[in-house]
Amino acid sequence: MPCLYFHPDAYTTQGRKVMGRHVAGESFLKGYLSHGKCDDLAIQVETNKHSNIFEQFLGECGKKLSYKTYDRFSTCTDQFYKGVVFYPGPGLAEWSKFRSFSGDNLWSICGVTHTISSHGAMDSIANLVSSPVQPWDALVCTSYAVKNSVEEMLSSQIDYLRHRLKATQFPLPQLPVIPLGIDTKKFAPPSLDEKRGVREILGIRTDEIACLFVGRLSFHAKANPCAMYKAIEEAATQSRKRVVLLECGWFYNSHIEESFAEARRLLCPSVRTIFVDGLDPKSAKAAWSAADIFCSLVDNIQETFGITPAEAMAAGLPVVVSDWNGYKDTVREGIDGFKVPTLAPASAPSQSLQCAYAAGQIDYDAYLGLTSLQISIDHRRLVQVL
């Protein structure tokens, strides 16, 4: 019987500030409950309210399951479940300290990486070196880019402790690379009749090519849209095709929404744009069904895996993506679509921003935005593949 730490923020997509980790967490838990071989489960919760939410989650999944509930302080006693405990984040160091009160070998701890560029995430990973984690613990890395970054952080911390304290023993957890999964049935390609019907509802003509972006519409923390807008405009002009851009997502505030509208007006004036609320399941499904091409040109260091290209491939769409982090692992060049090269300057500008962020001179949003402005996408290649 496995044990799962359940906090609603890690497994639900309710609300308007949905991020990739919410989507991935919900997909993982629904997938586990649907396909897991265990008929019982232990869950660890912060409050009784979270237990009630878990019960509701089970009901929504139509799953009948026998489970036992523990609070987080149970990890300080030898009464806690002895098996494998899954935590939906990289904070194995904290939980290994709780475990050490009872015994390091009583249960294994498994965590997972999502965004690893924030202070909190980087500290959690660096602290693994000096915490009582064990080789029977694991931190799942969702892409090889993540694993390389995690190994670099661990190596730097080890070098520091060797120099500072003359330390020689550094037991570390396993770092398996396991990509995020999706419910492929949810994204099954539509029939031709279904596709025609959805396009008619959205007002997309039969002679128009629908290019789709799905995700948070955030220029500083997800993907700056300028490269996509310029390339779609140029590709439409060169090919003499009618093109419709479907932007399926959500804005955090009206300022960001206005910025996107201004960028479209300036950079792709001849391309018609249709906005679809990505947080409404029916609307999002319609966008997937209506599209001909999927395009996602992520340029942000907080993007570690990127689940939408996998969803696009499940929906039967060819993809055009930036050659970036997890996208490198999931998209096969010339088979699933195309990966457009990304370019970055030497390390000096990035180091300056890292120091400013570490010193508190800029906040996390500014750090992400300023870092992404250093990234360039090969415009000629992008236009060519579109």
N, C-alpha and C positions, 0 to 999 in steps of 0.2 A: 504493500500500500504506500504510494508516494505521498509527499506532503507539499502543499502549495501555499505560498504567502499570498494572501488575497487582499489587495487594496483597490477600490473602484477606479482610482486614477490610472492604474496600470493596465486595466483590462476593458475599459468601456470607451465608446466614442460619443458619449452624450455631451451636449454643450456646443459652443461655437468656437472654442479654441482647441480644435482637434489637431494633434500632431501625429507623425508617423508611428511613434511608439504606442500611441493609443490604438491605432489601426492594427499594428502588429500584435499587440497584447490581446486584443479581442479576438483576432483571427486565430492566434495560438490556442487560447483557452477553448474556443468553440471547436477547433479542430481536435484538441485533446479529448474533450468530453464526447465528441462524436466518434472518434476512431481509437481512443485509448482502450487498452485491454483490461484495465482494472475496473471493477464494479464498486470500489470504495475508495475513499480519499480522505486525507487529513488536510485541514486548512488552518492556517495561522492568520489571525486578524488583529487589528488594532482596537476595534470596538464592536459591540453587539450589533450596531447599525450595519457594519460591513458584512456581518454574518447574514443579516436579512437581505442585503443586496445580492450576496452570492446565491441565496435561495431563489431570488427573483431571476437571476441569470440562468440558473438551472431550468427554471420553468420556461423561460424564453427559448432555451435550446431543446426543450422537450425531453430532458434527461432525468431519469430516475437513478439516484445515486445515494449510497450510504456514506456519510462523511462525519468526521469528528472534528470539533473546533478547538483550537488552542489560542491563547493570547500570546503576544510577543514575549512576555516575561516567562513563559514556559521554557524558553531556551536556557534559562538560568537554573533549571532543575533537571534531575535525571528522569523525570516523568515525561519529558518531551518525546515525541515520536522518534523512533530510531530507524532511519532509512535515508532517503534522499529528499532534501528540502530545496524547492526551487524558489528563487527570488527574482522578480522581473527587473533587475538592474545590476550594475557592476559592484555594488557595495558588499562584497563578500567579507571584507576585513572586519566590519562591525559585527556581522553575524558569527564570524569565527571566534571573536572574543567572547560572545555570549556562550557559544558552545564549549569553550575551553573551561568554563566553570564546572562542567559535568564530565568532560573527557573528549579529547580531539577525535577519537575514533568511534564515537557513538553514532554519528550520522554524517553523510556527505552534504556539501552545500554546492548548489549549481546556480549561477547567475547568467545574465546576458547583457551584451552591450547594445546600446542604441546610440544616441549622440555622445561622443566622448571628448568634445572640445571645450566644455565648460569647466570652471574651477572645481565644482563638486565632483564631476565625473573623473577628471584627471587626478584629483586627490584620492578618490576611492581606489583607482587603479594603482597609483604609487604606493598607497598604504598596504597593498597586498604583500609587499616585500617584508615589512616589519610586523605583520600580523600573524596569528597562528593558523593561517590556511595550510592545507595539506595537499599532497599529490593526489589524493582521492577526491578533491574538490575540483570544480571546473568553472571557467568563465567562458561562455559561448561567444565567439566572435562571429558576427553576421556576414563578414566579407574578409578577404585576404588583406584589403587595405586596413581594416580595423585591426586585424591580428598584427600586422607590421607595426602599427602605431602603438598598440598595447605593449608589444615586445620592446619597442624603443623606450617607452616610459619606464618599464620595469628595469631595463638595462641601465638607464641613467640613474635610477634610484639605487640600484645595486652598487654601481660605481661610487656613488656618493657615500653610502654606508661603509663600503670597504675603505675609502679614504678617511672618513670621519671617525669610525669606530673600530677599524681593522676587522670587521665582520667577515666571516668566511662561509657560513651556512645560510642558504636562502631557499627553503622549501617553497615551491610555487604551485599554483593550481594548473590543471590542464587548460589548454586554449584551443579547443576544437573549433573549426570553421563550419558553421551550420547556417545556411541562408534562411531567411524568413519564408514562411509558407503562406499560401492563400487557398481559399476555397474555390477551386476551378469551376465547380458547377455554378457558382454565383456569377461568373464572368463568361459563361458559355456563349459562343458566337450566336447571333440571331439568325433566323431563316431569312431568305430574301424578302419574303412578304413582311416579316416583322421589321426588317431594316427600312423598307420603303415606307411603312406606316409611321415609324418613329421620325424619319426624315421629313415626312409630310407635316407632322405635328410641329416640328421645330422650324419648318419653313425652309428646308434645304432642298434645292432642286436636284433633279437626277443628273444634270451636267455639271454639278458643283462637287469639288473635292473637299471633304470635311477633315480638317487637321485638328487633332484633339490634344489639349494639355489637361492633366488631372493633378490636383494637389493644392496645397496652401498657396494662395496668391500673395507672396511676400517677396519683394525684390531684394531685401537685405538678409533674409534668413532662409531662403529656399532657392530661388532661381531668378536672376535678373532677366526680365522678359525681352530686353532690347535686342539681343542676338536673334531670338526666335522671330520677333516682329519684322526685323530688317530682312532676314533670310526668306521668310514666307512671302513678303512683298516682292522681293527680287525673283524668287522661284516662280511665282504666279505670273510675273511680267514676261520672263524668259520662255515659259512653257505655254503662255497664252491660255491658261486654264482659269476657270472661275474657282476661287478658293474661299472657303468659309473657315474661320478659326473658332473652334469650340473651346472656351475656357471654363472648365468644370472645377470649381473650387470654392474658396471662401476667403473673405478679407477680414483682417483683424479690426480695421477701423476705416472711416470714410476717407482719411488722408491717403492711405495706401490705394484705396479704390480709385480716387481721383488721379493719382499718379499713373496708374495703369492706363486709365482712359486717355490721359494726355500723351503717354508714350505711343499708344496705338494710333492716335490722330496724327502724330508726327512721323512715325516710322512705317506704318502699313496702312496708308489712307485708302487704298483700293481694295483691301481685304475686309470683307464683312465679318463682324465678330458677334457671336452669340454667347452670352453668359449663362451658365447652368449652375444651380446651387449644388455643390458637391456634397453637402451634408444631408441632403434629401435623397434617400435611397432610390426612389422612383426616378427622380431627375437624373441622378448619376448613372443609373442603368440605361436610361434613354441616350445619354451622351455616348456611352460605350457602344451601344447598338448602332448609332447613327454615323460613327466615325469611319474614315478610310485609312487614316494615318495617325499614329501616336507620336508626339514629340515632347521630350523633356530634356532641357539643357541645364541641368543643375550645375552650379558653380560655387557651392557653399561647403565650407569645411564641416558643418554640422551634419551633413548628409552622409551617413555611413553605409547604408544599403540601398535604399530606394525601392519601395515595393510596387510603385505604379508601373514600371516597365514589365514586371512579371504579370501584373493584372492585365496589361495590354496584350501580352502574348497569349494569355489564357482566353482573351476576347477575340483572338484571331487577327490582331492588327499588326502590320509591320511597324517597327519602332525606329525612330531617329532620336538618339540620345547623345549626351556628352560622354566622352570617355573618362568617366569619373567614378572613383571609389567602388561601391558595390555594383554599379552599372557594368564595370569591367568584367565581373564574374557572370552576370546573368544573360547578357546580350551577346550572341554569337554573330560576329561580323559577316554580313552577306547571307546569313541564314534567317535570323530573327529580324534583322534590320541593319542599321549602321551606327557605329560609334564614331562621333566626330572628335578629332583631337582637341585637347585643351592645352593652353600654354600658360606658364607662370614665370615671373621674374626670378632672379636669384634670391637667396634666403634673407638678405639684409632687410628689405622692407617688411617681411613677415616677422622677423625677430623684433623689429621696432614696435610693431603692433602688439606682439606677445608681451613685451615688457610693459607697455602702456596698460594692457588689460590686467596683468599681474599686479601692477602698482595701483590699480583702481582709478587710473586717469580716464579710462573709457569703460563703459559698461559692456555687457555681453552682446547686446544687439549691435552696438557700434563696432565692436570687435569683429563680429560676423560680417557686417556690411562692408567695412573697410577692407577686410581680407578678400571678400569676393570681388571687389572692384579691381583687384590685381590679376584676376583670371580672364583670359581671352579664349574665345572659341574660334576655330579655323572657319572663317566666314565662307571662303570659296568652297571648301569641302561641304559645308552645311548646305549651301544653295544647291550644289551638285546633287547631293543625295536626296534632297527634297524634290 
